[in-house]
Amino acid sequence: MSQRLEGCCGMHAVCEKELLMATGAEPIDYFDDEELDRFRGRAADAYSEEEEEEFREVLLTTLPREVAEWLKSLQMRGIELPEGVRDEALMIVSEN
């Protein structure tokens, strides 16, 4: 069986796709979202509504075909999505 990324539950296609694409030395792509770096290390259930909206704004301005790459970028940067936004992002990824 394939090795899993740290923090990946293995239950979502996004994690598996990220595992296949992760190389360790791969540069991080930003999606005009550098301001989200301040949330590095924060738990998914520890965001205020205003902070969650910051993530949602980036999600909604990201092309649907690029959402999986955005999620990979966040993971590589140590940023957990707020729970509500994560569900929305996974829905977009599953539709594409």
VEXTI-526653 format. One record per residue: residue in one letter; x, y, z of N, C-alpha, C, O, CB in turn. Coordinates in nm, 2 decimals, decimal comma, padded with zeros to 4 digits. Glycine has a CB too. Layout:
<pts>
<"A" <X Y Z> <X Y Z> <X Y Z> <X Y Z> <X Y Z>> ...
</pts>
This chain:
<pts>
<"M" <00,09 -00,12 00,00> <00,00 00,00 00,00> <00,09 00,12 00,00> <00,20 00,12 00,05> <-00,10 00,00 00,12>> <"S" <00,04 00,23 -00,05> <00,12 00,36 -00,07> <00,13 00,42 00,07> <00,05 00,41 00,16> <00,05 00,45 -00,16>> <"Q" <00,24 00,50 00,08> <00,27 00,57 00,20> <00,17 00,70 00,21> <00,14 00,75 00,10> <00,42 00,62 00,21>> <"R" <00,13 00,74 00,33> <00,04 00,85 00,34> <00,12 00,97 00,39> <00,22 00,96 00,46> <-00,07 00,82 00,44>> <"L" <00,07 01,09 00,35> <00,13 01,21 00,39> <00,09 01,23 00,54> <-00,02 01,19 00,59> <00,08 01,33 00,31>> <"E" <00,18 01,30 00,61> <00,15 01,33 00,75> <00,03 01,41 00,76> <00,02 01,51 00,69> <00,28 01,39 00,82>> <"G" <-00,06 01,38 00,85> <-00,18 01,45 00,87> <-00,30 01,41 00,77> <-00,41 01,47 00,78> <-00,15 01,60 00,85>> <"C" <-00,27 01,32 00,68> <-00,37 01,28 00,58> <-00,44 01,16 00,64> <-00,38 01,06 00,68> <-00,30 01,24 00,45>> <"C" <-00,57 01,16 00,64> <-00,65 01,06 00,69> <-00,67 00,94 00,59> <-00,71 00,83 00,63> <-00,79 01,11 00,74>> <"G" <-00,64 00,97 00,47> <-00,65 00,87 00,36> <-00,80 00,84 00,32> <-00,82 00,75 00,24> <-00,60 00,74 00,41>> <"M" <-00,89 00,92 00,37> <-01,03 00,90 00,33> <-01,08 00,99 00,22> <-01,19 00,97 00,17> <-01,12 00,93 00,45>> <"H" <-00,99 01,08 00,17> <-01,03 01,17 00,06> <-00,94 01,16 -00,06> <-00,82 01,14 -00,04> <-01,04 01,31 00,12>> <"A" <-01,00 01,17 -00,17> <-00,93 01,17 -00,30> <-00,82 01,28 -00,30> <-00,72 01,26 -00,37> <-01,02 01,18 -00,42>> <"V" <-00,85 01,39 -00,24> <-00,75 01,50 -00,24> <-00,62 01,46 -00,18> <-00,52 01,49 -00,23> <-00,81 01,62 -00,17>> <"C" <-00,63 01,39 -00,06> <-00,51 01,35 00,00> <-00,43 01,25 -00,08> <-00,31 01,27 -00,09> <-00,54 01,29 00,14>> <"E" <-00,50 01,16 -00,14> <-00,43 01,06 -00,23> <-00,37 01,13 -00,35> <-00,25 01,09 -00,39> <-00,53 00,95 -00,27>> <"K" <-00,43 01,22 -00,41> <-00,38 01,30 -00,52> <-00,25 01,37 -00,48> <-00,15 01,37 -00,55> <-00,48 01,39 -00,58>> <"E" <-00,26 01,44 -00,36> <-00,15 01,51 -00,31> <-00,03 01,42 -00,28> <00,09 01,46 -00,31> <-00,18 01,59 -00,18>> <"L" <-00,05 01,30 -00,23> <00,05 01,21 -00,21> <00,13 01,17 -00,33> <00,25 01,17 -00,34> <00,00 01,08 -00,14>> <"L" <00,05 01,15 -00,44> <00,11 01,11 -00,57> <00,20 01,23 -00,62> <00,30 01,21 -00,69> <00,01 01,07 -00,67>> <"M" <00,16 01,35 -00,59> <00,23 01,47 -00,65> <00,34 01,52 -00,56> <00,42 01,60 -00,60> <00,13 01,58 -00,67>> <"A" <00,34 01,49 -00,43> <00,43 01,54 -00,34> <00,57 01,48 -00,36> <00,59 01,36 -00,38> <00,39 01,51 -00,19>> <"T" <00,67 01,56 -00,36> <00,81 01,52 -00,38> <00,90 01,56 -00,27> <01,02 01,51 -00,27> <00,86 01,56 -00,52>> <"G" <00,86 01,64 -00,18> <00,94 01,69 -00,08> <01,02 01,82 -00,12> <01,03 01,91 -00,04> <01,04 01,59 -00,03>> <"A" <01,07 01,82 -00,24> <01,15 01,93 -00,29> <01,07 02,02 -00,38> <01,12 02,12 -00,44> <01,28 01,88 -00,36>> <"E" <00,95 01,99 -00,40> <00,86 02,06 -00,49> <00,84 02,20 -00,44> <00,80 02,22 -00,32> <00,73 01,99 -00,51>> <"P" <00,85 02,30 -00,52> <00,82 02,44 -00,48> <00,67 02,46 -00,45> <00,58 02,39 -00,51> <00,86 02,54 -00,59>> <"I" <00,64 02,54 -00,36> <00,50 02,57 -00,32> <00,44 02,68 -00,41> <00,50 02,78 -00,43> <00,49 02,62 -00,17>> <"D" <00,33 02,64 -00,47> <00,25 02,74 -00,55> <00,16 02,82 -00,46> <00,09 02,76 -00,38> <00,18 02,67 -00,67>> <"Y" <00,16 02,95 -00,48> <00,07 03,04 -00,41> <-00,05 03,08 -00,50> <-00,02 03,09 -00,62> <00,14 03,16 -00,35>> <"F" <-00,16 03,10 -00,45> <-00,28 03,14 -00,53> <-00,33 03,27 -00,48> <-00,45 03,30 -00,45> <-00,39 03,03 -00,51>> <"D" <-00,24 03,37 -00,48> <-00,26 03,50 -00,43> <-00,33 03,50 -00,29> <-00,42 03,57 -00,26> <-00,36 03,58 -00,53>> <"D" <-00,27 03,41 -00,21> <-00,32 03,39 -00,07> <-00,22 03,39 00,03> <-00,23 03,32 00,14> <-00,40 03,25 -00,07>> <"E" <-00,11 03,46 00,01> <00,00 03,47 00,11> <-00,05 03,51 00,25> <00,01 03,47 00,35> <00,11 03,56 00,06>> <"E" <-00,15 03,58 00,26> <-00,20 03,63 00,39> <-00,25 03,51 00,47> <-00,26 03,52 00,60> <-00,32 03,73 00,37>> <"L" <-00,28 03,40 00,41> <-00,33 03,28 00,49> <-00,21 03,21 00,56> <-00,24 03,13 00,65> <-00,39 03,18 00,39>> <"D" <-00,09 03,25 00,53> <00,02 03,19 00,60> <00,02 03,21 00,75> <00,08 03,14 00,83> <00,15 03,24 00,54>> <"R" <-00,05 03,32 00,79> <-00,05 03,35 00,94> <-00,13 03,24 01,01> <-00,13 03,24 01,14> <-00,11 03,49 00,96>> <"F" <-00,20 03,16 00,94> <-00,28 03,05 01,01> <-00,21 02,92 01,02> <-00,27 02,82 01,06> <-00,41 03,03 00,93>> <"R" <-00,08 02,92 00,98> <00,00 02,80 00,99> <-00,01 02,74 01,13> <00,02 02,81 01,23> <00,15 02,83 00,94>> <"G" <-00,04 02,61 01,13> <-00,05 02,54 01,26> <-00,18 02,55 01,34> <-00,19 02,49 01,44> <00,06 02,59 01,35>> <"R" <-00,27 02,63 01,29> <-00,40 02,64 01,35> <-00,49 02,52 01,32> <-00,49 02,48 01,21> <-00,47 02,78 01,31>> <"A" <-00,56 02,47 01,42> <-00,66 02,36 01,40> <-00,78 02,40 01,32> <-00,82 02,52 01,32> <-00,70 02,31 01,54>> <"A" <-00,83 02,31 01,24> <-00,94 02,34 01,15> <-01,07 02,39 01,23> <-01,15 02,46 01,17> <-00,98 02,21 01,08>> <"D" <-01,08 02,36 01,35> <-01,20 02,40 01,43> <-01,17 02,53 01,51> <-01,25 02,56 01,60> <-01,25 02,29 01,51>> <"A" <-01,06 02,59 01,49> <-01,02 02,71 01,57> <-01,03 02,84 01,50> <-00,97 02,94 01,54> <-00,88 02,69 01,62>> <"Y" <-01,11 02,85 01,39> <-01,12 02,98 01,32> <-01,25 03,05 01,36> <-01,35 02,99 01,39> <-01,12 02,95 01,17>> <"S" <-01,24 03,18 01,35> <-01,36 03,27 01,37> <-01,43 03,27 01,24> <-01,38 03,22 01,13> <-01,32 03,41 01,41>> <"E" <-01,56 03,32 01,24> <-01,63 03,32 01,12> <-01,57 03,42 01,01> <-01,57 03,39 00,89> <-01,78 03,37 01,15>> <"E" <-01,51 03,52 01,06> <-01,44 03,62 00,97> <-01,32 03,55 00,91> <-01,29 03,57 00,79> <-01,40 03,75 01,05>> <"E" <-01,24 03,48 00,98> <-01,13 03,41 00,93> <-01,17 03,30 00,83> <-01,10 03,28 00,73> <-01,04 03,34 01,04>> <"E" <-01,28 03,23 00,86> <-01,33 03,13 00,77> <-01,37 03,19 00,63> <-01,35 03,13 00,53> <-01,45 03,06 00,83>> <"E" <-01,42 03,31 00,64> <-01,46 03,38 00,52> <-01,34 03,42 00,43> <-01,35 03,42 00,31> <-01,54 03,51 00,55>> <"E" <-01,22 03,45 00,49> <-01,10 03,47 00,42> <-01,07 03,35 00,33> <-01,03 03,37 00,21> <-00,98 03,51 00,51>> <"F" <-01,08 03,23 00,39> <-01,05 03,11 00,31> <-01,15 03,09 00,20> <-01,12 03,06 00,09> <-01,05 02,99 00,41>> <"R" <-01,28 03,11 00,24> <-01,39 03,10 00,14> <-01,37 03,19 00,02> <-01,39 03,15 -00,09> <-01,52 03,12 00,21>> <"E" <-01,33 03,31 00,05> <-01,30 03,41 -00,06> <-01,20 03,36 -00,16> <-01,22 03,37 -00,28> <-01,26 03,54 00,00>> <"V" <-01,09 03,30 -00,11> <-00,99 03,25 -00,19> <-01,04 03,13 -00,27> <-01,02 03,11 -00,39> <-00,86 03,21 -00,11>> <"L" <-01,11 03,04 -00,20> <-01,17 02,92 -00,26> <-01,26 02,96 -00,38> <-01,25 02,90 -00,49> <-01,25 02,84 -00,16>> <"L" <-01,35 03,06 -00,36> <-01,44 03,10 -00,46> <-01,38 03,17 -00,58> <-01,44 03,19 -00,68> <-01,55 03,18 -00,40>> <"T" <-01,26 03,22 -00,56> <-01,19 03,29 -00,67> <-01,09 03,20 -00,74> <-01,03 03,25 -00,83> <-01,13 03,42 -00,62>> <"T" <-01,08 03,08 -00,69> <-00,99 02,98 -00,75> <-01,07 02,90 -00,85> <-01,18 02,86 -00,83> <-00,93 02,89 -00,64>> <"L" <-01,01 02,88 -00,97> <-01,07 02,80 -01,07> <-01,10 02,66 -01,02> <-01,01 02,61 -00,95> <-00,99 02,80 -01,20>> <"P" <-01,22 02,61 -01,05> <-01,25 02,47 -01,00> <-01,14 02,37 -01,03> <-01,11 02,28 -00,94> <-01,38 02,43 -01,05>> <"R" <-01,08 02,38 -01,14> <-00,98 02,28 -01,18> <-00,85 02,30 -01,10> <-00,76 02,21 -01,10> <-00,95 02,29 -01,33>> <"E" <-00,84 02,41 -01,03> <-00,71 02,44 -00,95> <-00,73 02,42 -00,80> <-00,64 02,44 -00,73> <-00,67 02,58 -00,98>> <"V" <-00,85 02,39 -00,76> <-00,88 02,37 -00,62> <-00,79 02,27 -00,55> <-00,74 02,29 -00,44> <-01,03 02,34 -00,59>> <"A" <-00,78 02,15 -00,62> <-00,69 02,05 -00,56> <-00,55 02,10 -00,54> <-00,48 02,06 -00,44> <-00,69 01,92 -00,65>> <"E" <-00,50 02,17 -00,64> <-00,36 02,23 -00,62> <-00,36 02,33 -00,51> <-00,26 02,34 -00,44> <-00,32 02,30 -00,76>> <"W" <-00,46 02,41 -00,49> <-00,47 02,51 -00,38> <-00,46 02,43 -00,25> <-00,39 02,47 -00,16> <-00,60 02,59 -00,39>> <"L" <-00,54 02,32 -00,24> <-00,54 02,24 -00,11> <-00,40 02,19 -00,09> <-00,35 02,18 00,03> <-00,64 02,13 -00,12>> <"K" <-00,33 02,14 -00,19> <-00,20 02,09 -00,18> <-00,11 02,20 -00,13> <-00,02 02,18 -00,04> <-00,15 02,04 -00,31>> <"S" <-00,12 02,32 -00,18> <-00,04 02,44 -00,14> <-00,06 02,46 00,01> <00,04 02,48 00,08> <-00,07 02,56 -00,22>> <"L" <-00,18 02,46 00,05> <-00,21 02,49 00,19> <-00,15 02,38 00,28> <-00,09 02,41 00,38> <-00,36 02,50 00,22>> <"Q" <-00,16 02,26 00,24> <-00,11 02,14 00,32> <00,05 02,16 00,33> <00,10 02,13 00,43> <-00,15 02,01 00,25>> <"M" <00,11 02,19 00,21> <00,26 02,20 00,21> <00,30 02,32 00,31> <00,41 02,31 00,36> <00,31 02,22 00,07>> <"R" <00,21 02,41 00,32> <00,25 02,53 00,41> <00,20 02,51 00,55> <00,22 02,60 00,64> <00,18 02,66 00,35>> <"G" <00,14 02,39 00,58> <00,10 02,37 00,72> <-00,02 02,44 00,76> <-00,04 02,47 00,88> <00,21 02,40 00,81>> <"I" <-00,11 02,47 00,67> <-00,23 02,54 00,70> <-00,35 02,45 00,68> <-00,38 02,39 00,57> <-00,25 02,66 00,60>> <"E" <-00,43 02,43 00,79> <-00,55 02,35 00,78> <-00,67 02,44 00,74> <-00,68 02,56 00,79> <-00,58 02,29 00,92>> <"L" <-00,75 02,39 00,65> <-00,87 02,47 00,62> <-00,97 02,47 00,73> <-00,98 02,37 00,80> <-00,93 02,41 00,49>> <"P" <-01,05 02,57 00,75> <-01,16 02,57 00,84> <-01,26 02,45 00,79> <-01,27 02,43 00,67> <-01,24 02,70 00,85>> <"E" <-01,32 02,39 00,89> <-01,40 02,27 00,86> <-01,51 02,30 00,75> <-01,52 02,21 00,66> <-01,47 02,22 00,98>> <"G" <-01,58 02,41 00,76> <-01,69 02,43 00,66> <-01,63 02,46 00,52> <-01,69 02,41 00,42> <-01,76 02,55 00,70>> <"V" <-01,52 02,52 00,51> <-01,46 02,55 00,38> <-01,40 02,42 00,32> <-01,40 02,40 00,20> <-01,35 02,66 00,39>> <"R" <-01,35 02,34 00,41> <-01,29 02,21 00,36> <-01,40 02,13 00,30> <-01,37 02,07 00,19> <-01,23 02,13 00,48>> <"D" <-01,52 02,12 00,35> <-01,62 02,05 00,29> <-01,66 02,10 00,16> <-01,68 02,03 00,06> <-01,75 02,05 00,39>> <"E" <-01,66 02,23 00,15> <-01,70 02,30 00,02> <-01,59 02,27 -00,09> <-01,62 02,24 -00,20> <-01,71 02,45 00,04>> <"A" <-01,46 02,28 -00,04> <-01,35 02,25 -00,14> <-01,35 02,11 -00,18> <-01,33 02,08 -00,30> <-01,22 02,28 -00,07>> <"L" <-01,38 02,01 -00,09> <-01,38 01,87 -00,13> <-01,49 01,84 -00,23> <-01,48 01,76 -00,32> <-01,39 01,78 -00,01>> <"M" <-01,61 01,91 -00,21> <-01,72 01,90 -00,31> <-01,68 01,94 -00,45> <-01,71 01,88 -00,54> <-01,84 01,97 -00,26>> <"I" <-01,61 02,06 -00,45> <-01,56 02,11 -00,58> <-01,47 02,01 -00,65> <-01,48 01,98 -00,77> <-01,49 02,25 -00,56>> <"V" <-01,37 01,96 -00,57> <-01,27 01,86 -00,62> <-01,34 01,74 -00,67> <-01,31 01,69 -00,78> <-01,17 01,83 -00,51>> <"S" <-01,44 01,69 -00,60> <-01,51 01,57 -00,64> <-01,59 01,59 -00,77> <-01,61 01,49 -00,84> <-01,60 01,51 -00,53>> <"E" <-01,63 01,71 -00,79> <-01,71 01,74 -00,91> <-01,62 01,75 -01,04> <-01,67 01,75 -01,15> <-01,79 01,87 -00,89>> <"N" <-01,49 01,78 -01,02> <-01,40 01,80 -01,13> <-01,32 01,67 -01,16> <-01,24 01,67 -01,25> <-01,31 01,91 -01,10>> 
</pts>
